Amino acid sequence: MMEGEGILHETDSSLGGKGLRYAAILREVSKSFKNMKALRNLTLKVPQGKVFGLIGPNGAGKTTTLRILATLVRHDSGYVEVLGMELPKMRVEVRKRIAYLPEDAGLYGRLTGWENLLYYAMIYAGKRRAEEVAMKGAEISGLSEEDLNRKAHEYSKGMSRRVAIARALMLEADLTILDEPTSGLDVVSSYSIRETIKDYVKRTGKAVIFTSHNLLEVEEVCDEVALIHQGRILDSGSASSLKSNYRARNLEEVFIKALGLAEA
């Protein structure tokens, strides 16, 4: 990629300056919608090659943060960088290297699961590579050939979500953003999706941002976690370090204690 305005690389010295240390960086970012302050001087760094969890209650600013990183919303102030490129200046280039799956993402019901994968592969990977990429998506989904050849409107919520997540991961984007990927799913489907995400990051070395209201699930799947409340980051780190710092048994206790300290 050519050097130019809006590009800022934060490199890890252990990489000799050859690779990005962070998939995304936000510094003192604020965003308001009419009279509602969604983000308040939020600062956050998402490490490369990790599953990064962003957790907090409804209205905390999770989705706004994700939509800013996905180039769908512009921040009002502060600095945002994704994959070494500043937003919104480099939004066109960023869009070519990320994948975003919102919580309410669905499938085309009249198409089969396979046809859904193939359709998106044609859009984002081009006709020449479409079948190869869709095959990768079929493998990621974990569904049988019989199930993939069924119409998507016949799918359970768990099956639909598995195809939707496979649709995002099959592109092997440098940063994949998953907003509540296991929301409303049963235990088996949730487990399958968590394992898929972990295996994907281990295999590709790509970064994934993951949100969930299930803090035990976040502890299971995420390498690092940030706690967000009222548009601010309360704390961040690995689940083990956060539990140690707050003398907590789990992330749920960590969040409650961090919230108490923030409001004290």
C-alpha positions, 0 to 999 in steps of 0.5 A: 500500500502506498504511503499517504495522508491519513496513514499512521502505523503503530508497529511492534518492535518485536516485529521489526517494524514490518507488521501492525501491532494493532488492528484498530486504535481509537483515541479520545473518540466522541460521538453524539446522536442528537442530544444523546452522547454515545461515546465520551472520549473513548480510547481503545486499542485492538491487538492484531491476531487476537479475539478482542471482546467489547462488553457492556450493557445495552446503550453502553456504546458497543454498537456505535464503536463497531459501526465507527470501525466498520466505516458506517458512522463517522465520529465527531472528534478524536482519532480512529485508525483501522489497519494502519489507516485513518478514518474517515480519510481512508474509509474506501481502502479500509472497507476492502480489508474488513468484514462486519456482521451486525447482530441482525444480519440475515440470509436471503431466504429464497436462496439456499445456504450455499447460494448465499455463500456463493452470492457474497463470495462473488460480490467481495472476492470476484467471480474467478474466486467465488466458488473457492471462497464459498467452499471455504465458507461451507467448511467454516459453517460446519453444515452438511451438504444436504443442509447447505442445499436447503432454502435458508428460510427453512433454517433454524436461527442457529443454522442461519447464524452459522452461515452468516458468520461463515459468510463473514469469515470466509473472506479472511479479512484483516479485521472481522467485526462480529456484533452479538454473533451468538445472541439468542442461540442455544448452547450447542449452536453458541459453542459451535460458533465460539469454536469456529471463531477461535479456530479461525483466528488461530489458523489465519492470525487475523483479528476479530472483535466480538461482542456479547452479553454473555460474559462467561462466553466472552471469557471463554473465547476472547484473548483480551477484553474491554469493559465499556459503560456510558461511552467510556472504557472502564478497563481492559486486559486479558480475562485472567489479568482483570480477574486478578486485578479486581479479585473477582471470580469471573468477568461478571464480577469484574464488570460490577466492581469496575462499574462501582469504582467508576461511579464512586 
